[in-house]
Amino acid sequence: METILFLAHTEADGSLGKPALEALAAAQSLGGTLVAGLIGEKVQPAADQIATSGATKFLGVSGTDFASSRYATDAAAAEALCRAAQATVVVAAGTSRFMRCLPGVAQRLGGRVDTHVTGLTTNGGNVTINRWFYRQRMEAAIQRAPRPWFIVVDPGSQPAWQGAAGQASVEAVAIALADSARRTTVTGIRAPQADAQTIRPDAALLFVTGAGWTKKQADGQTHVPEAEKLIRDFLHLSRASLGSSKSLVDLGGEGQAVLSFLSHLNQVGQTGSTPRHPKGLSTCCHGEEPHTVGWRFIGERRAISLDPNCGWARGKADVLYVADAFAVMRKVNELLVQGV
Ligand SMILES: Cc1cc2nc3c(=O)[nH]c(=O)nc-3n(C[C@H](O)[C@H](O)[C@H](O)COP(=O)(O)OP(=O)(O)OC[C@H]3O[C@@H](n4cnc5c(N)ncnc54)[C@H](O)[C@@H]3O)c2cc1C
């Protein structure tokens, strides 16, 4: 039987975030002996948060050295927790903090690591994971013999663990850190204002903008300022996450008039991101394969395009509105303001 270590780092407030709770549910689903390994400035609140998860042990590495993301200290902590738990399988969330250090930890322990895992199952004690390759075109089911096996789960791909908090008894795992492990320090965090942050992974809707917003319209003119306002208002009213086609984000780099709040981080598709939202609405975008391949995990897909022969019409969308997106979004915003 596998010894499964659920490995997590705390968030700034000391709790476990949604990606960690998703990894916990995935770890639990494998059966086996579950051990929780927690890293953070303080880990007791996090242990209490998941006290009823069925973990047989709560191991912790804590202290100011482990408050922020840092390769040297995170890798040392994860390695010590894996050894203390004698883990054969390690399940962790694919946060930027863990994506940076866990492959190195697997190497130190002579194990193996798989990242971007989107499915975990067990059959007769054999663990199988799923992940996508070639920009979500091919799905693989993978089993591995070497241990420990690090399974790093893509955030948003699993239901989050839900359960009552309680009181957990944390066993501290001590680490002797070399001074060299403390060389890197976090001096501050620069983040956009909450309202300027247009990428919202937890939003119910993905709103995609295409290059059509900047093209000449029926009157022979472009209407970029109006497009900006319509899109901004919609995002503000709906709290949707903003995605874009490559053509539109590239236009900015070429010095053309373009929506000021878009960057390459918004790009969805083969050379962009593959977000996960229950619903998606594409506007002024042609729906070509390199773009729509990024919609693999969007539940319900709708698109507004003037072109009845666009890619969305060829099986890429559940519903295509052949209409002027300026007119449609103007009306949608009006209805949202009225609270309809
Ligand atoms: C190797 C490679 C990788 C790529 N990776 C990506 C990727 O990751 N993501 C990506 O998006 N693309 C990617 N592309 C580019 C992709 O093939 C398309 O060129 C791009 O998605 C087109 O963007 P678009 O649909 O916004 O623009 P366009 O093709 O210019 O389409 C604009 C659409 O807007 C419509 N329109 C105009 N005005 C209105 C209006 N008022 N109302 C409604 N509709 C209107 C037009 O009818 C048209 O259909 C890649 C290409 C290659 C070769």
The ligand as an SDF file (V2000), in Angstrom:
LIG
                    3D

 53 58  0  0  0  0  0  0  0  0999 V2000
    2.2970   28.4190  -34.2810 C   0  0  0  0  0  0  0  0  0  0  0  0
    1.0930   29.2780  -34.0200 C   0  0  0  0  0  0  0  0  0  0  0  0
    0.6630   29.4410  -32.7230 C   0  0  0  0  0  0  0  0  0  0  0  0
   -0.4560   30.2170  -32.4450 C   0  0  0  0  0  0  0  0  0  0  0  0
   -0.8950   30.3340  -31.1620 N   0  0  0  0  0  0  0  0  0  0  0  0
   -2.0150   31.0410  -30.8970 C   0  0  0  0  0  0  0  0  0  0  0  0
   -2.5310   31.1610  -29.5710 C   0  0  0  0  0  0  0  0  0  0  0  0
   -1.9570   30.6570  -28.6070 O   0  0  0  0  0  0  0  0  0  0  0  0
   -3.6680   31.8780  -29.3810 N   0  0  0  0  0  0  0  0  0  0  0  0
   -4.3320   32.4890  -30.4240 C   0  0  0  0  0  0  0  0  0  0  0  0
   -5.3480   33.1390  -30.1820 O   0  0  0  0  0  0  0  0  0  0  0  0
   -3.8550   32.4100  -31.6790 N   0  0  0  0  0  0  0  0  0  0  0  0
   -2.7200   31.7100  -31.9480 C   0  0  0  0  0  0  0  0  0  0  0  0
   -2.2510   31.6460  -33.2170 N   0  0  0  0  0  0  0  0  0  0  0  0
   -2.8820   32.5410  -34.2450 C   0  0  0  0  0  0  0  0  0  0  0  0
   -4.1910   32.0090  -34.7720 C   0  0  0  0  0  0  0  0  0  0  0  0
   -3.9480   31.0900  -35.7990 O   0  0  0  0  0  0  0  0  0  0  0  0
   -5.0360   33.1870  -35.3160 C   0  0  0  0  0  0  0  0  0  0  0  0
   -4.2520   33.9220  -36.2140 O   0  0  0  0  0  0  0  0  0  0  0  0
   -5.5620   34.1300  -34.2520 C   0  0  0  0  0  0  0  0  0  0  0  0
   -6.2030   33.4140  -33.1990 O   0  0  0  0  0  0  0  0  0  0  0  0
   -6.5840   35.0640  -34.9110 C   0  0  0  0  0  0  0  0  0  0  0  0
   -7.0270   35.9900  -33.9670 O   0  0  0  0  0  0  0  0  0  0  0  0
   -8.4720   36.6440  -34.1150 P   0  0  0  0  0  0  0  0  0  0  0  0
   -9.4650   35.5910  -34.3410 O   0  0  0  0  0  0  0  0  0  0  0  0
   -8.6720   37.5470  -32.9340 O   0  0  0  0  0  0  0  0  0  0  0  0
   -8.2970   37.6320  -35.3680 O   0  0  0  0  0  0  0  0  0  0  0  0
   -8.8960   37.5790  -36.8340 P   0  0  0  0  0  0  0  0  0  0  0  0
   -8.5190   36.3100  -37.5020 O   0  0  0  0  0  0  0  0  0  0  0  0
   -8.4750   38.8560  -37.4650 O   0  0  0  0  0  0  0  0  0  0  0  0
  -10.4620   37.5300  -36.6400 O   0  0  0  0  0  0  0  0  0  0  0  0
  -11.2010   38.6440  -36.2280 C   0  0  0  0  0  0  0  0  0  0  0  0
  -12.6470   38.2350  -36.2360 C   0  0  0  0  0  0  0  0  0  0  0  0
  -13.4110   39.3030  -35.7090 O   0  0  0  0  0  0  0  0  0  0  0  0
  -14.6520   39.3350  -36.4060 C   0  0  0  0  0  0  0  0  0  0  0  0
  -15.2410   40.6660  -36.2070 N   0  0  0  0  0  0  0  0  0  0  0  0
  -14.8070   41.8640  -36.6550 C   0  0  0  0  0  0  0  0  0  0  0  0
  -15.6270   42.8550  -36.2220 N   0  0  0  0  0  0  0  0  0  0  0  0
  -16.6010   42.2530  -35.5000 C   0  0  0  0  0  0  0  0  0  0  0  0
  -17.7410   42.7350  -34.8110 C   0  0  0  0  0  0  0  0  0  0  0  0
  -18.0520   44.0420  -34.7750 N   0  0  0  0  0  0  0  0  0  0  0  0
  -18.5130   41.8440  -34.1730 N   0  0  0  0  0  0  0  0  0  0  0  0
  -18.2230   40.5210  -34.1900 C   0  0  0  0  0  0  0  0  0  0  0  0
  -17.1590   40.0060  -34.8370 N   0  0  0  0  0  0  0  0  0  0  0  0
  -16.3460   40.8670  -35.4780 C   0  0  0  0  0  0  0  0  0  0  0  0
  -14.2740   39.0150  -37.8360 C   0  0  0  0  0  0  0  0  0  0  0  0
  -15.4050   38.5290  -38.5450 O   0  0  0  0  0  0  0  0  0  0  0  0
  -13.2140   37.9230  -37.6190 C   0  0  0  0  0  0  0  0  0  0  0  0
  -13.8260   36.6500  -37.5850 O   0  0  0  0  0  0  0  0  0  0  0  0
   -1.1340   30.8660  -33.5240 C   0  0  0  0  0  0  0  0  0  0  0  0
   -0.6980   30.7070  -34.8160 C   0  0  0  0  0  0  0  0  0  0  0  0
    0.4050   29.9200  -35.0720 C   0  0  0  0  0  0  0  0  0  0  0  0
    0.8570   29.7720  -36.4950 C   0  0  0  0  0  0  0  0  0  0  0  0
  1  2  1  0
  2  3  1  0
  2 52  2  0
  3  4  2  0
  4  5  1  0
  4 50  1  0
  5  6  2  0
  6  7  1  0
  6 13  1  0
  7  8  2  0
  7  9  1  0
  9 10  1  0
 10 11  2  0
 10 12  1  0
 12 13  2  0
 13 14  1  0
 14 15  1  0
 14 50  1  0
 15 16  1  0
 16 17  1  0
 16 18  1  0
 18 19  1  0
 18 20  1  0
 20 21  1  0
 20 22  1  0
 22 23  1  0
 23 24  1  0
 24 25  2  0
 24 26  1  0
 24 27  1  0
 27 28  1  0
 28 29  2  0
 28 30  1  0
 28 31  1  0
 31 32  1  0
 32 33  1  0
 33 34  1  0
 33 48  1  0
 34 35  1  0
 35 36  1  0
 35 46  1  0
 36 37  1  0
 36 45  1  0
 37 38  2  0
 38 39  1  0
 39 40  1  0
 39 45  2  0
 40 41  1  0
 40 42  2  0
 42 43  1  0
 43 44  2  0
 44 45  1  0
 46 47  1  0
 46 48  1  0
 48 49  1  0
 50 51  2  0
 51 52  1  0
 52 53  1  0
M  END
$$$$
